[in-house]
């Protein structure tokens, strides 16, 4: 194995990359393909037919996935009873992507609306318990303009 000329951050990967644990990671990959036009990069099978590691690309970003392995302390949001994390996805057409995700099986958590910070924005829960916000940026605002707009109330 050679380590010469190896990039410390692999090609096509960002410094921060979500790594989702799912009960049913293989099914999650198929859902993300339908909901967000994900492209599968690879899968590494694990014991008992579980997915040890998988990777997909959504837009310009990689998302890694693995099945739950409770014996290793790896549990998904459904096992834990929810998640405090939301994965944010910027898209060209938030209304179309939101509808596509719902059609694929996501549950709307917040309808798409124009927000005071300059995005058209909505929230979804995927069938595996992960929370997603989806947005299209529609207006550039300064911090001061956002603060002033927020005083009028959300959205």
FITOR-792482 format. One line per field, with one value per atom (N, C-alpha, C): atom name; x, y, z; residue number from 1; residue in three letters. Coordinates in Angstrom, 3 decimals. Layout:
BEGIN
a (CA|...)
xx (X|...)
yy (Y|...)
zz (Z|...)
k (NUM|...)
r (ALA|...)
end
This chain:
BEGIN
a (N|CA|C|N|CA|C|N|CA|C|N|CA|C|N|CA|C|N|CA|C|N|CA|C|N|CA|C|N|CA|C|N|CA|C|N|CA|C|N|CA|C|N|CA|C|N|CA|C|N|CA|C|N|CA|C|N|CA|C|N|CA|C|N|CA|C|N|CA|C|N|CA|C|N|CA|C|N|CA|C|N|CA|C|N|CA|C|N|CA|C|N|CA|C|N|CA|C|N|CA|C|N|CA|C|N|CA|C|N|CA|C|N|CA|C|N|CA|C|N|CA|C|N|CA|C|N|CA|C|N|CA|C|N|CA|C|N|CA|C|N|CA|C|N|CA|C|N|CA|C|N|CA|C|N|CA|C|N|CA|C|N|CA|C|N|CA|C|N|CA|C|N|CA|C|N|CA|C|N|CA|C|N|CA|C|N|CA|C|N|CA|C|N|CA|C|N|CA|C|N|CA|C|N|CA|C|N|CA|C|N|CA|C|N|CA|C|N|CA|C|N|CA|C|N|CA|C|N|CA|C|N|CA|C|N|CA|C|N|CA|C|N|CA|C|N|CA|C|N|CA|C|N|CA|C|N|CA|C|N|CA|C|N|CA|C|N|CA|C|N|CA|C|N|CA|C|N|CA|C|N|CA|C|N|CA|C|N|CA|C|N|CA|C|N|CA|C|N|CA|C|N|CA|C|N|CA|C|N|CA|C|N|CA|C|N|CA|C|N|CA|C|N|CA|C|N|CA|C|N|CA|C|N|CA|C|N|CA|C|N|CA|C|N|CA|C|N|CA|C|N|CA|C|N|CA|C|N|CA|C|N|CA|C|N|CA|C|N|CA|C|N|CA|C|N|CA|C|N|CA|C|N|CA|C|N|CA|C|N|CA|C|N|CA|C|N|CA|C|N|CA|C|N|CA|C|N|CA|C|N|CA|C|N|CA|C|N|CA|C|N|CA|C|N|CA|C|N|CA|C|N|CA|C|N|CA|C|N|CA|C|N|CA|C|N|CA|C|N|CA|C|N|CA|C|N|CA|C|N|CA|C|N|CA|C|N|CA|C|N|CA|C|N|CA|C|N|CA|C|N|CA|C|N|CA|C|N|CA|C|N|CA|C|N|CA|C|N|CA|C|N|CA|C|N|CA|C|N|CA|C|N|CA|C|N|CA|C|N|CA|C|N|CA|C|N|CA|C|N|CA|C|N|CA|C|N|CA|C|N|CA|C)
xx (0.854|0.000|0.886|0.618|1.391|0.564|1.211|0.524|1.037|1.952|2.454|1.355|1.259|0.318|-1.148|-1.425|-2.806|-3.369|-4.529|-5.163|-5.746|-5.555|-6.093|-7.622|-8.244|-9.701|-9.921|-10.566|-10.710|-11.447|-11.136|-11.788|-13.304|-14.060|-15.516|-16.172|-15.385|-15.924|-15.687|-16.665|-16.502|-15.951|-15.463|-14.896|-15.922|-17.176|-18.242|-19.158|-19.334|-20.139|-21.089|-22.398|-23.335|-23.119|-23.230|-23.151|-24.377|-25.378|-26.662|-26.724|-27.221|-27.492|-28.983|-29.340|-30.736|-31.055|-32.235|-32.753|-33.224|-32.399|-32.723|-31.972|-30.656|-29.859|-29.986|-30.097|-30.262|-31.568|-32.637|-33.921|-33.828|-33.037|-32.850|-32.180|-31.193|-30.537|-31.565|-32.421|-33.445|-34.419|-34.802|-35.677|-35.010|-33.740|-33.049|-32.894|-32.771|-32.744|-34.058|-35.174|-36.499|-36.817|-36.490|-36.879|-36.005|-34.692|-33.752|-32.830|-33.173|-32.352|-30.919|-30.750|-29.422|-28.837|-27.531|-26.788|-25.971|-26.129|-25.381|-23.924|-23.024|-21.593|-21.064|-21.379|-20.966|-21.701|-21.618|-22.157|-21.120|-20.987|-20.129|-20.986|-21.279|-22.134|-21.459|-22.293|-21.802|-22.401|-22.264|-22.779|-24.306|-24.833|-26.280|-27.060|-26.428|-27.130|-27.263|-26.728|-26.794|-25.781|-26.008|-25.090|-24.092|-22.830|-21.770|-21.458|-21.476|-21.200|-21.753|-22.355|-22.814|-22.580|-22.582|-22.412|-23.262|-23.891|-24.679|-24.237|-24.580|-24.326|-25.669|-25.929|-27.109|-26.583|-26.894|-26.319|-24.814|-24.099|-22.638|-22.065|-22.919|-22.467|-22.671|-21.719|-21.806|-22.532|-23.319|-23.941|-23.566|-23.023|-22.679|-23.812|-23.977|-25.039|-24.529|-25.165|-24.902|-26.154|-26.298|-27.377|-27.091|-28.134|-27.967|-27.143|-26.255|-25.511|-25.525|-26.650|-26.775|-25.660|-25.155|-24.068|-22.798|-22.701|-21.565|-21.957|-23.164|-23.633|-24.130|-24.378|-24.820|-26.329|-27.097|-28.559|-29.105|-30.195|-30.844|-31.899|-32.475|-33.439|-34.707|-35.167|-36.380|-36.134|-34.974|-34.623|-34.451|-33.897|-33.650|-34.876|-35.932|-37.139|-37.101|-36.310|-36.241|-34.793|-34.628|-33.292|-33.255|-32.155|-32.007|-31.336|-31.011|-30.252|-31.167|-31.008|-31.700|-30.654|-30.832|-29.945|-30.544|-29.765|-30.266|-29.848|-30.809|-30.578|-31.021|-30.063|-30.402|-30.639|-31.714|-32.099|-32.546|-32.636|-33.082|-34.565|-35.401|-36.850|-37.394|-37.472|-37.879|-39.280|-40.184|-41.552|-41.580|-40.839|-40.803|-40.121|-38.997|-38.273|-39.086|-39.738|-40.583|-41.693|-42.373|-43.452|-42.909|-41.742|-41.121|-40.806|-40.263|-39.922|-41.176|-42.222|-43.490|-44.050|-43.988|-44.458|-43.668|-42.385|-41.520|-41.726|-42.432|-42.712|-42.321|-41.780|-41.443|-42.717|-42.649|-43.768|-43.499|-44.402|-44.190|-44.201|-43.226|-43.175|-43.460|-43.175|-43.432|-43.603|-44.753|-45.034|-44.034|-43.805|-42.900|-43.513|-42.680|-43.116|-41.901|-42.148|-41.081|-40.733|-39.439|-38.975|-38.266|-38.249|-37.695|-36.198|-35.501|-34.057|-33.691|-34.714|-34.455|-34.535|-34.996|-35.161|-36.634|-36.969|-38.246|-37.920|-38.624|-38.128|-39.253|-38.971|-39.906|-39.136|-39.837|-39.186|-39.942|-39.170|-39.688|-39.051|-39.748|-39.173|-39.161|-37.992|-37.921|-38.435|-38.701|-39.265|-38.346|-37.105|-36.139|-35.923|-36.702|-36.672|-35.756|-35.072|-34.171|-34.956|-34.591|-35.221|-34.431|-35.168|-34.561|-35.230|-34.436|-34.980|-34.554|-35.459|-35.215|-35.489|-34.592|-34.749|-34.207|-34.775|-34.247|-34.035|-32.828|-32.536|-33.188|-34.016|-34.763|-34.456|-33.751|-33.499|-32.254|-31.320|-30.137|-30.485|-30.207|-30.491|-29.270|-29.104|-28.072|-28.571|-27.666|-28.062|-29.075|-28.857|-29.775|-31.171|-31.229|-32.520|-33.235|-32.480|-33.097|-33.640|-32.885|-33.339|-34.622|-34.648|-35.836|-37.022|-36.790|-37.884|-38.391|-37.497|-37.914|-38.826|-38.725|-39.575|-41.039|-41.240|-42.616|-43.220|-42.392|-42.868|-42.509|-42.431|-42.125|-43.384|-43.290|-42.107|-41.712)
yy (-1.191|0.000|1.237|2.137|3.371|4.542|5.450|6.631|7.908|7.782|8.953|9.552|10.855|11.600|11.293|10.776|10.527|11.819|12.216|13.437|13.180|14.091|13.887|13.901|14.604|14.564|13.994|12.806|12.160|13.032|12.805|13.509|13.306|14.401|14.313|14.306|14.424|14.425|15.806|16.308|17.582|17.328|18.366|18.230|17.699|18.090|17.583|16.738|15.476|14.543|13.811|13.919|13.171|11.669|10.953|9.494|9.013|8.519|8.172|6.695|6.434|5.066|4.837|3.737|3.442|1.987|1.739|0.379|0.124|-0.558|-0.779|0.166|0.216|1.160|0.915|-0.337|-0.612|-0.020|-0.146|0.456|1.983|2.527|3.977|4.487|3.749|4.149|4.233|3.231|3.232|4.397|4.696|5.838|7.146|7.356|8.600|8.753|7.651|7.717|8.282|7.796|8.252|9.655|9.940|11.212|12.380|12.159|13.256|13.042|12.092|11.796|11.426|10.738|10.304|9.333|9.345|8.407|7.529|6.218|5.301|5.254|5.365|5.309|3.904|3.357|1.993|1.446|0.132|-0.581|-1.607|-1.761|-2.786|-3.641|-4.887|-5.731|-6.093|-6.297|-6.682|-8.001|-8.342|-9.618|-9.672|-10.865|-11.072|-10.310|-9.953|-9.233|-7.740|-7.257|-5.819|-5.069|-3.776|-2.905|-2.319|-2.671|-2.174|-0.710|-0.402|0.967|1.145|2.277|2.642|4.122|4.532|5.953|6.315|7.486|8.044|9.485|10.026|11.441|12.096|13.173|14.000|15.372|15.778|17.027|16.898|17.812|17.772|17.174|16.531|16.068|14.577|13.982|12.580|12.428|11.369|10.962|9.502|9.178|7.805|7.190|5.872|5.172|3.847|3.382|2.054|1.578|0.272|-0.308|-0.131|-0.293|-0.304|-1.527|-1.331|-2.403|-2.076|-2.343|-1.973|-2.542|-3.703|-4.314|-3.478|-2.569|-1.656|-0.231|-0.056|1.274|2.108|1.480|2.192|2.006|3.070|3.013|4.176|3.904|4.918|5.682|6.713|7.566|6.848|5.846|5.135|4.358|3.734|3.012|3.981|5.156|6.155|7.003|6.876|7.656|9.058|9.275|10.584|11.002|12.181|12.716|14.214|14.707|16.151|16.806|16.025|16.513|16.656|17.749|17.934|18.076|17.342|17.423|18.455|19.472|20.567|20.336|20.458|20.199|21.405|22.079|23.156|22.546|22.975|22.451|23.598|23.315|24.316|24.653|23.641|23.822|23.096|23.803|23.196|22.590|23.236|22.711|21.355|21.233|19.970|18.875|19.187|18.179|17.763|18.704|18.391|17.423|17.742|16.873|15.499|15.463|14.204|13.354|13.972|13.235|12.695|13.495|13.038|11.878|11.987|10.920|9.627|9.753|8.597|7.997|8.719|8.172|9.036|10.228|11.133|11.735|12.119|12.747|14.244|15.097|16.540|16.902|17.685|18.174|19.674|20.368|21.805|22.101|22.633|22.928|23.931|23.877|24.815|26.212|27.179|28.579|29.482|30.744|31.742|32.170|32.150|32.447|33.797|34.345|35.687|35.772|34.645|34.670|34.566|34.496|34.533|33.196|32.166|30.855|30.511|29.741|29.039|27.678|27.241|26.213|25.323|24.028|23.090|21.989|21.217|20.133|18.820|17.722|16.371|15.410|14.327|13.206|12.031|11.433|10.300|9.037|7.972|6.762|6.074|6.537|5.927|6.778|7.880|8.728|9.925|10.116|11.262|12.503|13.643|14.921|15.638|16.147|16.867|18.228|19.271|20.547|20.711|21.237|21.402|22.867|23.477|24.909|25.302|26.386|27.103|28.538|29.046|30.423|31.356|32.288|33.156|34.642|35.007|36.434|36.600|37.429|37.738|38.853|38.622|39.600|39.769|40.958|41.170|40.600|40.424|39.960|40.920|42.210|43.208|43.081|42.867|42.689|41.434|40.355|39.133|39.350|40.056|40.341|41.160|42.175|43.017|42.206|41.380|40.566|39.544|39.042|38.054|38.659|39.948|40.622|40.636|40.517|40.453|39.071|38.141|36.785|35.820|34.563|33.496|33.162|32.754|32.707|34.078)
zz (0.000|0.000|0.000|-0.914|-1.001|-0.489|0.183|0.699|0.056|-0.901|-1.598|-2.463|-2.464|-3.293|-2.983|-1.806|-1.400|-0.828|-1.315|-0.823|0.570|1.532|2.876|2.910|1.984|1.808|0.412|0.311|-0.995|-2.008|-3.265|-4.369|-4.292|-4.457|-4.473|-3.103|-2.051|-0.691|-0.079|0.663|1.366|2.767|3.410|4.750|5.755|5.614|6.482|5.603|5.986|5.213|6.151|5.938|6.792|6.649|7.769|7.789|8.561|7.833|8.416|8.796|9.991|10.428|10.253|9.598|9.283|9.594|10.096|10.121|8.692|7.898|6.493|5.581|5.683|4.892|3.386|2.965|1.529|1.022|1.816|1.437|1.457|2.395|2.458|1.179|0.686|-0.561|-1.686|-1.780|-2.834|-2.655|-1.399|-1.124|-1.569|-1.206|-1.552|-3.062|-3.778|-5.240|-5.762|-5.218|-5.671|-5.172|-3.919|-3.299|-3.726|-3.795|-4.016|-5.217|-6.097|-7.275|-6.912|-5.790|-5.363|-6.382|-6.459|-7.298|-6.359|-6.490|-5.638|-6.071|-5.089|-5.364|-5.081|-3.912|-3.607|-2.381|-2.231|-1.071|-0.608|0.705|1.271|2.199|1.781|2.610|3.929|4.936|6.248|6.680|7.944|8.445|8.413|8.152|8.206|7.157|6.036|4.985|5.234|6.335|6.608|5.750|5.631|4.900|5.894|5.706|6.580|6.270|4.960|4.523|3.112|2.891|1.565|1.366|0.127|-0.172|-1.374|-1.279|-2.369|-2.576|-3.733|-4.008|-4.271|-3.543|-3.771|-4.173|-5.384|-5.890|-5.930|-5.274|-5.272|-3.994|-3.171|-1.862|-1.658|-0.967|-0.622|0.715|0.821|2.076|2.279|3.436|3.762|4.574|4.455|5.173|5.715|6.776|7.323|8.031|8.095|8.883|10.366|11.158|12.605|13.015|13.951|14.606|16.096|16.786|18.202|19.076|18.694|19.465|19.424|18.450|18.338|18.722|19.258|19.649|18.488|17.346|16.144|15.979|16.270|16.236|15.416|14.702|13.882|14.662|14.050|14.735|15.179|14.443|14.857|16.145|16.266|17.489|18.649|18.371|19.413|19.742|18.944|19.197|18.617|17.585|16.934|16.728|16.154|15.887|16.169|16.739|16.918|15.712|14.690|13.540|12.329|11.594|10.322|9.234|8.155|7.008|6.064|5.719|4.882|3.441|2.529|1.112|0.301|-0.356|-1.294|-2.670|-3.320|-4.626|-5.527|-6.819|-7.794|-7.629|-7.313|-7.240|-6.008|-4.903|-3.642|-3.721|-4.414|-4.496|-5.188|-6.288|-7.027|-6.215|-5.581|-4.797|-3.577|-2.922|-1.763|-2.189|-3.292|-3.791|-4.182|-4.808|-5.204|-3.973|-2.920|-1.696|-1.012|-0.968|-0.372|-1.183|-2.494|-3.367|-3.144|-2.812|-2.572|-1.184|-0.286|1.036|2.221|1.986|3.098|3.679|4.949|5.635|5.773|5.284|5.467|6.954|7.370|8.749|8.798|7.701|7.580|6.098|5.737|4.330|3.777|2.490|1.823|1.865|2.235|2.292|2.127|1.741|1.670|3.086|3.413|4.761|4.840|6.031|6.247|5.968|5.955|5.721|4.236|3.354|1.924|1.206|1.896|1.256|1.150|0.140|0.076|0.653|1.706|2.616|3.123|3.271|3.886|4.589|5.433|6.177|5.987|5.967|5.757|6.760|7.038|7.774|6.804|6.601|5.681|6.375|5.632|6.228|7.240|7.358|8.264|9.511|9.619|10.801|10.724|9.596|9.456|9.019|9.591|9.296|8.201|7.203|6.087|5.944|5.753|5.311|3.859|3.058|1.628|1.295|0.530|0.271|-1.090|-1.596|-2.752|-2.290|-2.484|-2.087|-3.102|-2.622|-3.539|-3.379|-2.278|-2.057|-1.186|-1.630|-0.828|0.154|1.422|2.475|3.361|3.908|4.916|6.243|7.183|8.518|9.123|8.952|9.507|8.891|7.576|6.906|7.406|7.648|8.184|9.585|10.398|11.772|11.730|10.887|10.768|10.254|9.241|8.683|9.712|10.556|11.557|12.606|12.810|13.803|13.360|12.061|11.534|11.764|12.226|12.507|11.401|11.768|10.802|10.043|8.812|7.982|7.638)
k (1|1|1|2|2|2|3|3|3|4|4|4|5|5|5|6|6|6|7|7|7|8|8|8|9|9|9|10|10|10|11|11|11|12|12|12|13|13|13|14|14|14|15|15|15|16|16|16|17|17|17|18|18|18|19|19|19|20|20|20|21|21|21|22|22|22|23|23|23|24|24|24|25|25|25|26|26|26|27|27|27|28|28|28|29|29|29|30|30|30|31|31|31|32|32|32|33|33|33|34|34|34|35|35|35|36|36|36|37|37|37|38|38|38|39|39|39|40|40|40|41|41|41|42|42|42|43|43|43|44|44|44|45|45|45|46|46|46|47|47|47|48|48|48|49|49|49|50|50|50|51|51|51|52|52|52|53|53|53|54|54|54|55|55|55|56|56|56|57|57|57|58|58|58|59|59|59|60|60|60|61|61|61|62|62|62|63|63|63|64|64|64|65|65|65|66|66|66|67|67|67|68|68|68|69|69|69|70|70|70|71|71|71|72|72|72|73|73|73|74|74|74|75|75|75|76|76|76|77|77|77|78|78|78|79|79|79|80|80|80|81|81|81|82|82|82|83|83|83|84|84|84|85|85|85|86|86|86|87|87|87|88|88|88|89|89|89|90|90|90|91|91|91|92|92|92|93|93|93|94|94|94|95|95|95|96|96|96|97|97|97|98|98|98|99|99|99|100|100|100|101|101|101|102|102|102|103|103|103|104|104|104|105|105|105|106|106|106|107|107|107|108|108|108|109|109|109|110|110|110|111|111|111|112|112|112|113|113|113|114|114|114|115|115|115|116|116|116|117|117|117|118|118|118|119|119|119|120|120|120|121|121|121|122|122|122|123|123|123|124|124|124|125|125|125|126|126|126|127|127|127|128|128|128|129|129|129|130|130|130|131|131|131|132|132|132|133|133|133|134|134|134|135|135|135|136|136|136|137|137|137|138|138|138|139|139|139|140|140|140|141|141|141|142|142|142|143|143|143|144|144|144|145|145|145|146|146|146|147|147|147|148|148|148|149|149|149|150|150|150|151|151|151|152|152|152|153|153|153|154|154|154|155|155|155)
r (UNK|UNK|UNK|UNK|UNK|UNK|UNK|UNK|UNK|UNK|UNK|UNK|UNK|UNK|UNK|UNK|UNK|UNK|UNK|UNK|UNK|UNK|UNK|UNK|UNK|UNK|UNK|UNK|UNK|UNK|UNK|UNK|UNK|UNK|UNK|UNK|UNK|UNK|UNK|UNK|UNK|UNK|UNK|UNK|UNK|UNK|UNK|UNK|UNK|UNK|UNK|UNK|UNK|UNK|UNK|UNK|UNK|UNK|UNK|UNK|UNK|UNK|UNK|UNK|UNK|UNK|UNK|UNK|UNK|UNK|UNK|UNK|UNK|UNK|UNK|UNK|UNK|UNK|UNK|UNK|UNK|UNK|UNK|UNK|UNK|UNK|UNK|UNK|UNK|UNK|UNK|UNK|UNK|UNK|UNK|UNK|UNK|UNK|UNK|UNK|UNK|UNK|UNK|UNK|UNK|UNK|UNK|UNK|UNK|UNK|UNK|UNK|UNK|UNK|UNK|UNK|UNK|UNK|UNK|UNK|UNK|UNK|UNK|UNK|UNK|UNK|UNK|UNK|UNK|UNK|UNK|UNK|UNK|UNK|UNK|UNK|UNK|UNK|UNK|UNK|UNK|UNK|UNK|UNK|UNK|UNK|UNK|UNK|UNK|UNK|UNK|UNK|UNK|UNK|UNK|UNK|UNK|UNK|UNK|UNK|UNK|UNK|UNK|UNK|UNK|UNK|UNK|UNK|UNK|UNK|UNK|UNK|UNK|UNK|UNK|UNK|UNK|UNK|UNK|UNK|UNK|UNK|UNK|UNK|UNK|UNK|UNK|UNK|UNK|UNK|UNK|UNK|UNK|UNK|UNK|UNK|UNK|UNK|UNK|UNK|UNK|UNK|UNK|UNK|UNK|UNK|UNK|UNK|UNK|UNK|UNK|UNK|UNK|UNK|UNK|UNK|UNK|UNK|UNK|UNK|UNK|UNK|UNK|UNK|UNK|UNK|UNK|UNK|UNK|UNK|UNK|UNK|UNK|UNK|UNK|UNK|UNK|UNK|UNK|UNK|UNK|UNK|UNK|UNK|UNK|UNK|UNK|UNK|UNK|UNK|UNK|UNK|UNK|UNK|UNK|UNK|UNK|UNK|UNK|UNK|UNK|UNK|UNK|UNK|UNK|UNK|UNK|UNK|UNK|UNK|UNK|UNK|UNK|UNK|UNK|UNK|UNK|UNK|UNK|UNK|UNK|UNK|UNK|UNK|UNK|UNK|UNK|UNK|UNK|UNK|UNK|UNK|UNK|UNK|UNK|UNK|UNK|UNK|UNK|UNK|UNK|UNK|UNK|UNK|UNK|UNK|UNK|UNK|UNK|UNK|UNK|UNK|UNK|UNK|UNK|UNK|UNK|UNK|UNK|UNK|UNK|UNK|UNK|UNK|UNK|UNK|UNK|UNK|UNK|UNK|UNK|UNK|UNK|UNK|UNK|UNK|UNK|UNK|UNK|UNK|UNK|UNK|UNK|UNK|UNK|UNK|UNK|UNK|UNK|UNK|UNK|UNK|UNK|UNK|UNK|UNK|UNK|UNK|UNK|UNK|UNK|UNK|UNK|UNK|UNK|UNK|UNK|UNK|UNK|UNK|UNK|UNK|UNK|UNK|UNK|UNK|UNK|UNK|UNK|UNK|UNK|UNK|UNK|UNK|UNK|UNK|UNK|UNK|UNK|UNK|UNK|UNK|UNK|UNK|UNK|UNK|UNK|UNK|UNK|UNK|UNK|UNK|UNK|UNK|UNK|UNK|UNK|UNK|UNK|UNK|UNK|UNK|UNK|UNK|UNK|UNK|UNK|UNK|UNK|UNK|UNK|UNK|UNK|UNK|UNK|UNK|UNK|UNK|UNK|UNK|UNK|UNK|UNK|UNK|UNK|UNK|UNK|UNK|UNK|UNK|UNK|UNK|UNK|UNK|UNK|UNK|UNK|UNK|UNK|UNK|UNK|UNK|UNK|UNK|UNK|UNK|UNK|UNK|UNK|UNK|UNK|UNK|UNK|UNK|UNK)
end
